[in-house]
Amino acid sequence: MSPMRARKLLAFSVLLSSVCMAGCRRLGDFTFLSTKNLDLTRFSTESAEKLPPVTGEDSKPIVFVVHTGVPSIEEAADRAMAKANAKALTNAVVYRESWYIPYIVGENKFVVKGNPMK
């Protein structure tokens, strides 16, 4: 095998393996999601329907093979609620996304999307 062909095969293998190591997984759907202690008698479902959906995420990089931390669903939900100054999210969906190029770099991430409730 020629050196040029071997390099092309190696580059293709690295590209294919990095694509195979990327993914997004839907972890769950929640009718009501909050990370705070709430008095539910003071909430109205009408406010959730009028406000546009928000998204929050928490991610941690992978450098070489070292995970620099663990992402948090709670932090992702707090960031989503902070965007709309909300106390809770309705019709929330939680995703986990990750990608990794072996021995180089990668990322683990939680994403929370939902309608804010004030």
C-alpha positions in Angstrom: 0.0 0.0 0.0 1.4 3.4 -0.9 2.0 6.0 1.8 -0.5 8.4 0.3 -3.2 5.7 0.2 -2.4 4.8 3.9 -2.8 8.4 4.9 -6.2 8.7 3.2 -7.3 5.5 4.8 -6.2 6.7 8.3 -7.9 10.1 7.8 -11.1 8.3 6.7 -10.9 6.0 9.7 -10.5 8.9 12.1 -13.4 10.8 10.5 -15.6 7.7 10.7 -14.8 7.0 14.3 -15.4 10.6 15.4 -18.8 10.5 13.7 -19.6 7.3 15.4 -18.7 8.7 18.7 -21.1 11.6 18.4 -24.6 11.3 19.7 -27.7 12.9 21.0 -30.1 11.1 23.3 -33.5 12.2 24.5 -33.6 11.4 28.2 -37.1 12.4 29.1 -40.2 14.6 28.8 -41.5 16.5 31.8 -44.9 18.1 32.2 -43.5 20.3 34.9 -39.8 20.8 35.8 -38.3 23.0 38.5 -35.1 23.0 40.6 -36.6 25.4 43.2 -39.0 24.9 46.2 -42.3 26.4 45.0 -45.8 27.2 46.2 -47.8 25.7 43.4 -51.0 27.5 44.4 -49.6 30.7 43.1 -48.9 29.5 39.5 -51.0 29.9 36.4 -50.7 27.7 33.4 -51.6 30.6 31.2 -48.2 32.3 31.6 -46.4 29.2 30.2 -48.4 29.3 27.0 -47.7 33.0 26.3 -44.0 33.0 26.7 -41.6 31.6 24.0 -39.7 28.4 24.7 -36.2 28.7 26.3 -33.2 26.5 26.2 -30.4 26.0 28.7 -27.3 23.8 28.6 -24.4 22.7 30.8 -21.4 21.2 29.1 -17.9 20.0 30.2 -15.0 19.3 27.8 -13.0 16.2 27.4 -9.3 17.0 26.8 -7.2 14.1 25.6 -8.8 11.4 27.7 -9.4 13.5 30.9 -13.0 14.5 31.7 -12.9 18.0 33.2 -16.1 17.5 35.1 -19.6 16.1 34.9 -22.4 18.2 33.3 -25.5 18.8 35.4 -29.2 18.6 34.4 -30.0 20.9 37.3 -27.5 23.6 36.0 -29.0 23.3 32.5 -32.5 23.8 33.8 -31.5 26.7 36.0 -29.9 28.4 33.0 -33.0 27.9 30.9 -35.2 29.4 33.6 -32.8 32.3 34.1 -33.2 33.3 30.5 -36.9 34.1 31.1 -36.6 34.9 34.8 -38.9 31.9 35.4 -39.5 29.6 38.4 -40.3 26.5 36.4 -40.6 25.0 32.9 -43.6 23.2 31.4 -43.5 20.7 28.6 -39.7 20.4 29.2 -37.5 18.0 27.3 -34.0 16.9 28.5 -31.3 15.8 26.0 -27.8 14.5 26.5 -25.4 15.3 23.7 -21.8 14.2 23.4 -19.0 13.9 20.9 -15.4 12.7 21.1 -12.5 12.6 18.7 -10.4 9.8 20.3 -7.3 11.1 22.2 -7.8 14.7 21.1 -11.0 16.5 22.4 -14.7 16.0 23.1 -17.6 17.3 25.0 -20.5 16.0 27.2 -23.6 18.2 27.5 -27.1 18.3 28.9 -29.7 20.5 27.2 -33.1 21.4 28.7 -35.8 23.0 26.6 -39.2 24.1 27.8 -41.9 26.8 28.2 -41.1 29.1 31.2 -43.6 29.8 34.0 -43.2 32.9 36.1 
